[in-house]
């Protein structure tokens, strides 16, 4: 029986950037569990699962605009190091700020000036501006569970 809208599915996957670099994979972990149409994964990722039978695989390439959007240069900012409190933040360190609109925004430390005065931060999603290719395998269509039972995935 093929996967359809509303099915809870278990999926093995490998995600690659344009240059072939693997940025994420389920290898060595439990399969990714989600409900098709639930909005928990990228729509094109969901679309690659629709119609697959357990054990079948597909490859989908998602343009940046349909994945995490373009990389926005204005979302890269230089701030004084003292906004991080005591100590120097680690390169690649993630932090959250509350914007004027009350929303929380994630940022990443890109670099620190040689004089340790300024920090360059990027508020783009780490995958923004990248075309993403996923190799997906439908492991299982998980039968509906009573609401009080945890969902488990067999392999």
N, C-alpha and C positions, 0 to 999 in steps of 0.2 A: 504494500500500500504506500503510495507516494506521500511526501510531506505536503501539507496544505496549510492555509491560513488558520491560525488558532492552535495548531499543534505545538506541544512542547517537545523540543528536539535536543539531542545531544550531538555536538559537532566537534570533530577534530579539525584543526586548521593550522596553516602557516601563513603569516602575513609578511610580504616583502615590499621594499621600496623600489623605485625605478631602477636603481643600480643593482638590484638583487639582494641587498642587505635584508636579513630577517629582522623585523622589529618586534614580532610577537609570534608565539606558537603555543599550542596546547601540548606539545610533545613533553612527555614526562609528568603531565598533570592530568587531572580529570578532564573529560571533554567539556566544552562550553555548553551550558544549558540555558536555553531561552525559549520564549514563546514566539512563534512566527507571527509577526504583525503587532507584537507587544511594544515595539519601539525601543528595545534595549540594545540593539545593534544597528549598524548602518543599514538603511533600506536596501541597498544593492547587495549587501551580504545576505540579508534575509531572502532576497530574490534568487540568489544562487542556490538556496536550499529548496525552494519550492519545486515540487515535482520529482525530487530525488527520492529514491528508495534507500532504505538502510544498506550501507556498504557502498553506495555509489558516491562518486566524487565529481567535482566541478572546479573550474577556475574562473574567477571574476576579477576584472580590473576596474577600479573605481577612480574616476578622475578626481583631482583635488577638490573641485567645486562641489562634488557630491559626497565627499568624505568629510574632511575637517576644514574645508574652505581654503582660500588663498592665504599665503603668509602676508600679513599686513605690517609693513615697515614701521608705521606709527605706533604699533603695539610693543615695539622695542624701545625701552626708555633707560636713561641714565639717572640714577638716584644717589644721594649721598649714602655712604656706608653706614652712617650712624642711625639710619632708619631701621636697621636690623638689630639695634641694641648693642650689647657688648659682644665683642668678638667679630670675626670676619665670616660671612656666610660661605658655605662651600659652593664651588662651581657645580652647577647642575642641581643645586638644592632647590626644592620646591617650597613655596610659601603662598599664603592667601592674603589678599587685601580686601577691604570693604570699600567699594566705590561710593561716589557721591549719591548714586541712586540706591544705595543700601544693599546692592548685590555683592556677592563674594566672587572674586576673580583669582584664579591660580596663575602664578608666575614662576619662572625659573631663572636662576642666576646664570647668566651667560659668561660674564667675565668680571674681573676686578682690576681697577687701574693699578699700575706698578707702584704708585704712591699710597695705595690702600685707602683712597679718599672716595672714589666713585665705584658704583656697581652697575653693570649693564644687566637689565632684566628683560625678559621676553614674556609677554602675556598672550602670545599666540599658543594654540594647542601645539604640542611637540610634532604632530604629524601634519600641521597646516602647510599647504603648498606642495604636498606630495601626492602623486598618484599611487594608489595602493593596490597590490595584487594579492588575492587570497586564494590558496588552494584549500578547498573544504571537502570533508568527507562526512556524510551523514552516518553517524554511528547508530543512532536509535531514535525512534519516535516513542517518547515516553508516554505510557498509558495514563489517562487521567487518574489523579490521586484524590482521595477524600481530603478535605481542607485541613484536617488535623494531623495528617500523615506527612512526614517529610518526603520530598522527592529524592529518589536514589537512582543512580545510573549504573547499569551493569555493562560490562564489556565483554 
